Amino acid sequence: MTERYIGLMSGTSLDGVDGVLIEFSDSKPRVAIHRTAPFATNLRAELLALNTPGSNELHRAALAANALARIYAQVVADLLAGAGLQAPDVQAIGVHGQTVRHRPQELDADAQQGLAAVGYTLQINNPALLAELTGIDVVADFRSRDVAAGGQGAPLVPAFHREVFGRPGETMAVLNIGGIANLSVLGADAGVLGFDCGPGNALMDHWCRLHTGQPFDTGGAWAAGGTVHQPLLQALLAEPYLAKAPPKSTGRDLFNPQWLTARLQPFDALAPADIQATLTEFTASACVASVASYGKESKSLIVCGGGALNTHLMQRLQAGLPQLAVASSEAQGLPPLQVEAAAFAWLARRTLRREAGNLASVTGARGARVLGAIYPA
């Protein structure tokens, strides 16, 4: 029997929502249809602002969550219409929500009582409203259960990468480049390692929007026309997070415009195009170092996320990893903008089946956990 799930993803790139309808049968999950919806300028600005402390945050976050739920519902409606289906034909929706803070294992330790910090991860969302608007069960809040078990809560996609990209007896490396870049190493023995490498598109997109008015550097053409400034690149690569051993995860809490401004101060005479070239090289270098350290047994690197569409970035990855074949996940039958949304459809199915969705080897949690909260239609 075929089961159908919808996955919805809005990531740290803050460009909009990707939605997929996934069919599950005896074979690997198959994407039946993909739809997207961009964020309105004012909503994007508000989501970005909510990444940093500000006034009246609870009220603003609640209204942003309602706005997100309405966009999610529209994407669901578009998917159903495109597939010729009705709400009862879908088992559940897996929705990630919009991460605005990610601080696992921080802040609330109590040394006197011997309590380790749990920290938190926060995704803006209103899954109850989404269930109301769509008439479909919704699974949400996937990360917090792993954090409660002492984990990073991220990345969660390596388990899905193993499902769709893994090959028995062969080590595979999968690099997801969204706003933040994360690496999955799928071992020949079926073991999995995964962690956030560092910045993906977030800093590049910020700089491009600031200086060109465009939401991103299409194909990396602007960066390709600039010159990498080595002293700035070394200053960026000196970020301590990059040298930490996994398990580790990060986000806009660290790699944000304020972080970048502080590091650009000694280099304010550089041309904007040269800074864009250097930011692109920074993302590539951090990813290359991660693959070289943890995925060197792989013969290929599968790249997904928006970064896979950046031709210049892909060329820099290949230049840094000449021993690997670097290629988009499109070559594996799953286009790069569909992978994360598909992962949350897959995770929603595991939640309903009471199957673990995390990998302790990736997040550092105390063990396997069923992730997510269910909001019945």
Secondary structure, 3 states (H helix, E strand, C coil): CCEEEEEEECCCCCCEEEEEEEEECCCCCEEEEEEEEECCHHHHHHHHHCCCCCCCHHHHHHHHHHHHHHHHHHHHHHHHHHHCCCHHHCCEEEECCEEEEEEECCCCCECCCCECCCEEEEEECCHHHHHHHHCCCEEECCHHHHHHCCCCCCCCCHHHHHHHHCECCECEEEEEECCEEEEEEECCCCCEEEEEEEECCHHHHHHHHHHHCCCCCHHHHHHHCCCCCHHHHHHHHCCHHHHCCCCCCCCCCCCCHHHHHHHHHHHCCCCHHHHHHHHHHHHHHHHHHHHHHHCCCCCEEEEECHHHHCHHHHHHHHHHCCCCEEEEHHHHCCCCCCHHHHHHHHHHHHHHCCCCCCCHHHHCCCCCCCCCEEECC
